Every structure is written in C-alpha cells, then in structure tokens.
Amino acid sequence: MLIKQDIDKGRDINELYLTTIEPIHLDREETVPGYFTYVGDKELPKLIDFNYRPGVINVRDMFGNMI
C-alpha cells in the first residue's frame, strides 16, 4: 500500500519494487474481421491500480527496445 501512495504522490519508483516479467509469446487473432487481438501464452500478474498512471512502467521487445 505504501508503494501505491508514493507513486500516486509523484515520487520516483524505487528500483527494488520493479518486477521484470520473462518474455511472453503473443499470437495475433482476428476476432472480428479487420480487428485483431493479441493473446499471450501466459497470464500477466495483477498490476497495482495507480491514480495517475498505469501499473505497467514500460514494455520492451525481445531485443530490449521499448515498444
């Protein structure tokens, strides 16, 4: 709970609180003609629901480039 309060107040994120998730394979599925959904082979962990920013800090491809 204290992590959420710090981030909601705009404080920097402590590196000790970050979690790196191993690479996840995504399949592109066309559920409705012309619209695609990406489905992963693993379930993502529950993220913290912050007031002013998403729970995901960044997403990178398999080469380490930010997406």
Phi, psi and omega per residue, in radians:
M1 nan -0.604 -3.130
L2 -1.185 -0.581 3.106
I3 -1.083 -0.820 -3.141
K4 -1.059 -0.751 3.140
Q5 -1.095 -0.762 3.130
D6 -1.073 -0.795 -3.100
I7 -1.220 -0.686 3.100
D8 -1.096 -0.483 3.112
K9 -1.463 0.000 3.091
G10 1.548 0.156 3.120
R11 -1.299 2.729 3.124
D12 -1.143 2.707 -3.141
I13 -1.480 2.202 3.101
N14 -1.265 2.251 -3.120
E15 -0.998 -0.465 -3.132
L16 -1.184 -0.360 -3.102
Y17 -1.620 -0.112 -3.105
L18 -1.386 2.527 3.079
T19 -2.123 2.271 3.076
T20 -1.775 2.228 -3.130
I21 -1.704 2.370 3.132
E22 -1.079 2.757 -3.106
P23 -0.937 2.496 -3.138
I24 -2.122 2.266 3.088
H25 -1.361 2.322 3.121
L26 -2.010 2.355 3.029
D27 -1.865 2.415 3.117
R28 -1.657 2.058 -3.121
E29 -2.025 2.372 3.096
E30 -1.671 1.674 -3.092
T31 -1.410 -0.630 3.072
V32 -2.192 2.387 -3.111
P33 -0.881 2.142 3.134
G34 1.585 -0.144 3.134
Y35 -2.114 2.334 -3.076
F36 -2.047 2.540 3.049
T37 -2.120 2.403 3.093
Y38 -1.736 2.186 -3.091
V39 -2.048 2.216 -3.139
G40 -1.572 2.790 3.129
D41 -1.512 -0.064 3.095
K42 -2.330 2.688 3.110
E43 -1.511 2.380 3.113
L44 -1.346 2.578 3.088
P45 -1.210 2.793 3.110
K46 -1.161 2.366 -3.136
L47 -1.700 2.720 3.061
I48 -1.275 2.362 3.139
D49 -1.603 1.694 -3.129
F50 -1.458 2.767 3.138
N51 -1.260 -0.710 -2.965
Y52 -2.093 0.047 3.114
R53 -2.678 2.763 -3.139
P54 -1.268 2.841 3.126
G55 -1.296 -0.270 3.098
V56 -1.612 2.211 -3.126
I57 -1.441 -0.854 3.052
N58 -2.768 2.809 3.126
V59 -2.206 2.337 -3.104
R60 -2.165 2.665 3.056
D61 -1.428 -3.093 -3.047
M62 -1.197 -0.167 3.096
F63 -1.745 0.007 3.125
G64 1.601 0.056 3.115
N65 -1.392 2.388 3.106
M66 -1.197 2.429 3.126
I67 -1.738 nan nan
